[in-house]
Amino acid sequence: MRFISTRGNSPAVSASEAILRGLAPDGGLYIPESFPSLDMSFAPSYRNLPELAAFVLAPFFEGDELEGELKTMCQEAFDFPAPLHYHTSKESVLELFWGPTAAFKDFGARFLAVTMEHLLRKRGERLTILVATSGDTGGAVANAFHKREGIDVKVLFPEGKVSARQQKQLTVLQDNITSYAVRGTFDDCQKMVKDAFMDEKVCSTYHLSSANSINLGRLLPQMVYAFSSSMEVFSKTGLKPAVIIPSGNVGNSCATYWAKTIGAPIHSVSLALNRNRTIIDYLVTGTYTKRESIATLANAMDVGDPSNMERLFALYPSYEQFAIHVSAMSVSDELIRKTIAEIYEQTGYIVCPHTATGEHMRRNGDFDRPTVVYATAHPAKFETIVEPVISQEIPVPDQLQELLDKEQHYSTIDTDYHLLFR
């Protein structure tokens, strides 16, 4: 399989080359030249994530230099679970927070790190990873790439705009990890990364690559739990579920659309947003306009210019197609708090602010079938928001506590990407 740029002005490349480059030379994002169609009669059990991952990802690595190592890489990367928690027989939550940093981004980051390390070892090369984060991505990437052979990582996060526990995760690892608090927003951080990639001298000198969801190696593994969760619901109910995804930079959502496209038993995909309404505005007006990001309780979703919209527009190129396949709902901070309280009072289950947007959409949307809401982070990462709402202390999972006990190390810089290379 070959991969092309969303902007159409770069040559087709292999999966490995797309993953190492991160961004296409024309500034676009890599997408498959065409999507495969999986024969689900040959699919492994949804209970075995590594085997299911190898099955789902095999067509994307067909003919690639890592094709023979894919099963080994999946075994190494998918070593923690993604269980469904059932409120009722038809209402479930996909818990994506049992990885080392208690967020869904551990899945993509771990697979990307394993893939890059295998490639660099084979090629005898070294890379510098740039990653902008609105909260969870940076911690997942730092943890996944920590002490990986042949890789240096620079993590950028908006100063004062991530939770205290998120910042801990972003800043406690050293060795090959360097963290920067940027005086600006997430969109500023993301622009710094993109500008660095478009600087040919910097790009070639430091051999840059990306670990954001703009990187193909992040999206591909995120398809796997879209398969496992929908397969489980389908096997138990005989119905394809509606999947509801808290969405910011739209990488997780795009991966689920890709999974649906290639054969996952998913009926529909809906995007739960906070007050950053860029996608809803497009659905309402038919005109896509980038926005400044707005700070909300669901801070990891505070994105006014989602990078992966390029991939969604490539998948659904006309407004009419987009509007058929994409639905979205905006959830205010007030409703986030209200939903956290209601879920806890009615079920005893605790959700983070991001997951609460999905739960609100489930309760207020028009769904006539089983629903799966993606739980994107452990609520203990947002204790200052959640605990006052539920009047209950949230136990901290062991893997998160281990990081919180370490000392922070980071620099504070302005929004000039050149400062990353001094």
C-alpha positions, 0 to 999 in steps of 0.5 A: 500500500502507498500513502499520498498527501491530502494536498496532492502535491507530494509523491506516494510513499510507503507506510514506514516513510510516511510515519518517519516523515510525519508531515508530507513535503507539501504540508499535507497529511498522509492518507491511503491511496485507497482503503482496503476492505477487510473480510471480518469472517477472518478477524481474530477475537475482539478480546485479543488486541495484539492479534486484532491489531495485526489483522486490522493493520496488515493491509496498510503495511503490505509490501512495507519494510516492516511487514514481517515485524508487524505482529511483533510490534503489535504484541509490544505496543498493545500490552494494556486493555481497552475494556467496555464498561456497561451502564446498561446492556445498550449503553457502554463506555470504552475505557481507553485510560489503562495505559501508562499515562491514563489516556487514550493517546497511549495506544497511538503513541506506543505503537508509533514509538515501537514502529519508529524504533524498529525503523531507525534501528534497521536504517541506522538513523536518528530522529527529532520528534516535535509534538504539540499537546493540548494535554494528554498527547505530550505525556503519552508521547514522552512516556512512549518514547522515553529512552527509545534508541535513536530518538530525541523528543521536544514536547510543546504545551500551552503555559497555564492551559493544561491541568496540574497533573497533565503538566506533571506527565509532560515534564517529569521525564528527561534523558531524550525528552525536553519539554517547553511551556509555550506562552500561547495557546495549543493552536500556537504550539501546533503552528510552531510544529508546522512552521518548523516542518516547513523550514527546510534547513531545520527539517534536514538538520534535525531530521524532524518527525511528528508524534501528533495525530497528524502522524499516520503512525498515531491514527492507524493503531487507533482504529484497533479499539474502534474494531474491538469495541464495535465487534463486542457490541455487535456480538452481544446485541446483533446491532452495529453501535453508534460511536460517540467520540469526544473530539478536539484535533479529530485524530481519534474520530478520523481513525474511527471513520477509517475503521468504519470505512474498512469494515468495522461493524459501526453504524455511525460516528458522532463528535462530541465537542466542547465550546470550540464549535469549528466543525458544527459551524461548518455543518450549519453554514457549509463554509469551513472557517478556522477559529481561535481556540476557547479555553474550557473544562475539557482542555484537551479538546480546546482546538479551534483549527483541528489538523485532522479535518484535512483527512476527514475532508479527503474522506468526505470531499463534498459538503453533502457527503460530510453532512451525511456522515458527520454529526456533532454537538457542542457541550458547555462547561455548565453541561459538562459539570451537570453530566459528571454529577448525573452519571455519578449519582445515577450509576456511581461511575466517574467520568472526566470532563472530556468523556462527559461531553460524549455522555451528554451527547448520548443522553441528548442525541437521537440514537435508536441503537446501542451506543459506545462513548469513548472515555478518553482519560482517567478522571483522576487526571482532572481531580480539581474539576471532577472531585468538587462536582461529585464530592468524592476523592478519586483514587489515582491509578498506580501508573499515574501516581508513579509519574506524579511522584517525579520532579518537573523539568521544562523551559518557558518560551515564546511562540517562535519555533527557532527557540526549540533549536537553541 
